Amino acid sequence: MKDARKIAEVLLSRHKNVRSVFVKLGERYGVYRLRKLKLVLGENKSVVTHRENKCTFRLNLRKVYYSPREQTERLRVTNLINEYFSGEVELGMVFFAGIGCYPILIAKRCPRVKKLVGIEINPIAVKYFRENIRLNRVTNCEVILGDVARAYRRFVGRCDFVIMPYPEGAYRYLTHAIRCLRDNGICFFYTIEAEKEGLERWKELVEKVAKEEEKKVTFLKFQRVLPYAPRKYKVRMDFKVMS
């Protein structure tokens, strides 16, 4: 903790916009994927305003899931949407949408996407999502408070793409994503890759779930996103769903 305090003193002295320094206490926990934080130095306020990719996000670090390390990945996916779709995109869906980082960034950078919907189970995250819609002045985003396992039903067969940024558990919702997609719709599926196992088991699972829904899949891209643990990585698999 002494070293943490010294580092905090340097950060506060060099960066005048930084008012608080916290340390992480353990891994994320619970349905909302929160993390316990301990104040090292500065104001004991965990509500912050963060800028990334020319967007502004308000959030409470203790009450919602947010990872600044993933901002490069969010931009990468946004650029891929512009690459994958040459024409108008009626509806994009984001499962586990958090404070709205994906939908809001896509709304600002993908002019062909007409509407974006995010589903989020944490009511505090939903509150910040709505605030962030206003802060960023986007008009084509909607947030739904609820469990993906039930809320998805309104969107069966309606979505051009579905993003699933929950690598630890998104596989449990593959059926829901595939049901939401239109013919030739694209899923951005996140999971954890172990070096020994590779991605074959996840490809097999995607194909199995698609077959159960009487669909076929074509894999478009595999992306290692970030290290997750020793010899494990957070990865993204993009695949297209067809009848």
Buried (B, 14 or more C-beta within 10 A) or exposed (E): EEEBEEBBBEBBEEEEEBEBBBBEEEEEEEEBBBBEBEBBBBEEEBEBEBEBBEBBBBBBBEBBBBBEEBBEBBBBBBEBBBEBBEEEBEBBBBBBBBBBBBBBBBBBBBEEBBBBBBBBBBEBBBBBBBBBBEBBEBEBBBBBBBEBBEBBEEBEEBBBBBBBBBBEBBBEBBBBBBBBBBEEBBBBBBBBBBEEEEBEEBBEBBBEBBEEBEBEBEEBEBBEBEEBEEEBBBBBBBBBBEE
